[in-house]
Amino acid sequence: MSIRSIVLLPFSFLVHSVLAQVSEAPERVISSGKDEVTAIAVSPRGDRLLVGTEDGAVLLDPESGRKVHAFPFSEDGGTAVYHVAFNENGEFVVLIGHTGKRAVWNVSSGKQDKVLSGQRWIPDPRQVKAMGFDMANSTFDRFYQQTEVGVGDMTLRSAADGAVEFVDSEGKVQRTLTFPENKDQHHRAPLLLWGKYLLVGADDGKVHFYGVL
């Protein structure tokens, strides 16, 4: 069964406790390059994986890991992307940087479409809504990262050295995923729960797909 088929299964199939239900090792690993992964998004149809990095963003095929497009990003002397997203039909992606610049790219052509309100942290709702992006999914916080996901009564959160902690309802860490290859103690892994997979971004450009049984 393909990843794309699996993620279409109802979310109710996920168990309430992920403590013992997230695989010990990733079921697959996809590389976006060599730059630290800062954000992750999946297209509405599940056929594209968008990875934000310290040097722009990369659009990948989640099945094969094939690179579809690379999206350069530059603002105020930096190239880091802090948040990424698809619009509602998957035709466009938006890359958000540390100053609030939002660069919109066309998924089919791989060309930049427009820049929304560069250097402004309060977005123009009309511009964002016109592109089909959901404002409710992000606060556009300049330090925004996907550092927590919740399933049932468990919270998975990013920790030092790129680790992922499993925290119970009492705030106690019950399990930790570690990445010995991580070289940056300050790296906080972006996390995304996608169907039956937990996606974890690493500081070496890799995205780890952990199975959620």
ZAMARGU-4260 file (C-alpha; in steps of 0.2 Angstrom, whole numbers, plus 5000, padded with zeros to 4 digits):
<rodrens>
0) 5000/5000/5000 | 5007/5017/4995 | 5009/5032/5008 | 4996/5041/4998 | 4983/5028/5000
5) 4987/5025/5019 | 4985/5044/5023 | 4967/5044/5016 | 4962/5032/5030 | 4951/5040/5043
10) 4960/5049/5057 | 4949/5040/5069 | 4959/5024/5065 | 4973/5032/5075 | 4975/5025/5093
15) 4972/5037/5108 | 4989/5033/5115 | 5004/5035/5104 | 5017/5031/5118 | 5019/5013/5112
20) 5011/5015/5095 | 5024/5026/5086 | 5037/5015/5077 | 5054/5014/5086 | 5063/5018/5069
25) 5057/5028/5054 | 5048/5018/5041 | 5057/5029/5028 | 5068/5044/5027 | 5068/5057/5013
30) 5081/5070/5010 | 5078/5088/5005 | 5096/5092/5004 | 5109/5096/5017 | 5101/5111/5025
35) 5092/5111/5042 | 5073/5107/5040 | 5063/5121/5048 | 5045/5118/5042 | 5035/5104/5034
40) 5018/5104/5024 | 5009/5091/5014 | 4998/5096/4999 | 4979/5093/5000 | 4980/5078/4989
45) 4995/5071/4998 | 5005/5070/4982 | 5018/5083/4987 | 5029/5087/5002 | 5035/5105/5005
50) 5050/5106/5016 | 5056/5123/5022 | 5075/5124/5026 | 5088/5136/5031 | 5091/5140/5013
55) 5074/5141/5004 | 5061/5127/5002 | 5060/5111/4992 | 5045/5102/4984 | 5047/5083/4985
60) 5037/5068/4980 | 5033/5059/4996 | 5033/5042/4988 | 5050/5042/4979 | 5058/5057/4987
65) 5061/5065/4970 | 5064/5083/4970 | 5051/5092/4960 | 5055/5110/4963 | 5067/5121/4973
70) 5061/5138/4979 | 5074/5150/4983 | 5070/5163/4997 | 5079/5179/5002 | 5075/5193/5015
75) 5085/5205/5025 | 5101/5196/5021 | 5094/5179/5026 | 5088/5163/5017 | 5079/5154/5031
80) 5061/5149/5029 | 5051/5149/5045 | 5034/5142/5039 | 5027/5134/5024 | 5010/5130/5018
85) 4999/5125/5003 | 4983/5134/4997 | 4967/5125/4998 | 4968/5117/4981 | 4987/5114/4981
90) 4991/5125/4966 | 5002/5137/4976 | 5013/5137/4991 | 5018/5151/5003 | 5035/5153/5011
95) 5036/5164/5026 | 5053/5171/5033 | 5058/5180/5049 | 5053/5197/5044 | 5036/5192/5039
100) 5039/5191/5020 | 5028/5179/5012 | 5033/5173/4995 | 5020/5163/4984 | 5026/5150/4971
105) 5016/5141/4958 | 5017/5122/4961 | 5016/5117/4943 | 5028/5129/4935 | 5040/5131/4949
110) 5040/5150/4947 | 5037/5164/4959 | 5019/5171/4958 | 5020/5186/4970 | 5026/5193/4987
115) 5013/5197/5000 | 5016/5212/5011 | 5035/5211/5012 | 5042/5216/5029 | 5025/5216/5037
120) 5020/5205/5051 | 5001/5208/5051 | 4995/5201/5034 | 4982/5208/5023 | 4968/5196/5025
125) 4961/5200/5008 | 4977/5195/4999 | 4980/5179/5009 | 4962/5174/5007 | 4962/5177/4989
130) 4976/5164/4987 | 4966/5152/4997 | 4977/5151/5012 | 4969/5147/5029 | 4973/5161/5041
135) 4968/5150/5056 | 4982/5138/5054 | 4996/5150/5059 | 4998/5165/5070 | 5012/5171/5059
140) 5023/5173/5074 | 5041/5177/5069 | 5048/5162/5079 | 5034/5150/5073 | 5039/5132/5072
145) 5029/5116/5072 | 5036/5111/5089 | 5021/5101/5096 | 5007/5089/5090 | 4994/5081/5101
150) 4986/5064/5099 | 4974/5058/5112 | 4981/5063/5130 | 4999/5063/5124 | 5009/5078/5117
155) 5024/5076/5106 | 5036/5091/5108 | 5052/5096/5100 | 5067/5096/5112 | 5086/5100/5112
160) 5097/5092/5100 | 5083/5088/5088 | 5075/5076/5100 | 5056/5072/5101 | 5048/5070/5118
165) 5032/5061/5122 | 5024/5070/5136 | 5009/5063/5146 | 4994/5073/5154 | 5004/5076/5169
170) 5018/5084/5160 | 5030/5069/5162 | 5041/5063/5148 | 5037/5045/5145 | 5048/5042/5129
175) 5061/5051/5118 | 5065/5050/5100 | 5084/5054/5098 | 5094/5058/5083 | 5113/5055/5086
180) 5118/5062/5069 | 5111/5079/5074 | 5125/5092/5075 | 5115/5107/5081 | 5110/5107/5100
185) 5098/5122/5096 | 5089/5113/5082 | 5070/5110/5086 | 5063/5097/5075 | 5047/5103/5065
190) 5033/5090/5068 | 5018/5085/5057 | 5005/5072/5060 | 5000/5066/5043 | 4987/5052/5042
195) 4996/5037/5049 | 5013/5045/5049 | 5023/5057/5061 | 5035/5067/5051 | 5050/5074/5059
200) 5062/5086/5051 | 5081/5085/5055 | 5095/5097/5055 | 5104/5087/5040 | 5090/5090/5028
205) 5081/5074/5031 | 5063/5071/5035 | 5059/5055/5045 | 5042/5046/5042 | 5038/5037/5058
210) 5023/5025/5058 | 5008/5028/5069 | 5000/5011/5072
</rodrens>
